[in-house]
Amino acid sequence: MNAWVRDWLQAFAITAVIEALVAVPLLARADPHLGRRLGAVLLVNLATHPLVWFLFPGLSAPYPLRVALSEAWALAAETAGYCIVWPNLRRRAFTISFLANAASFIIGLLVHR
């Protein structure tokens, strides 16, 4: 396995754990089933994280813009994913996605340093 993929797997695991710790409890009002909540969080992260890791860094744009675009992508796509699973979430889906992504972004910056 090359280093890039290994690094992504490590980053994905950290992101998935952090976002699950934030989002799974916040989704409890939407769904009492822990497994379904955890599965949805992992699924939306699996849908977004590879693009954040592999696509956005390759854009020919300044670093702050690439970061902003990748985080906006993750926020929008994960919000949409939560709304697909739980249509009644609406604005709460955005809030949950925002809090989970903010936590993983901040902790990721701290771990990277």
Sequence and secondary structure as in RCSB ss.txt:
>XXXX:A:sequence
MNAWVRDWLQAFAITAVIEALVAVPLLARADPHLGRRLGAVLLVNLATHPLVWFLFPGLSAPYPLRVALSEAWAL
AAETAGYCIVWPNLRRRAFTISFLANAASFIIGLLVHR
>XXXX:A:secstr
  HHHHHHHHHHHHHHHHHHHHHHHHTTTT S HHHHHHHHHHHHHHHHHIIIIIGGGSSS HHHHHHHHHHHHH
HHHHHHHHHH TT THHHHHHHHHHHHHHHHHHHHHH 
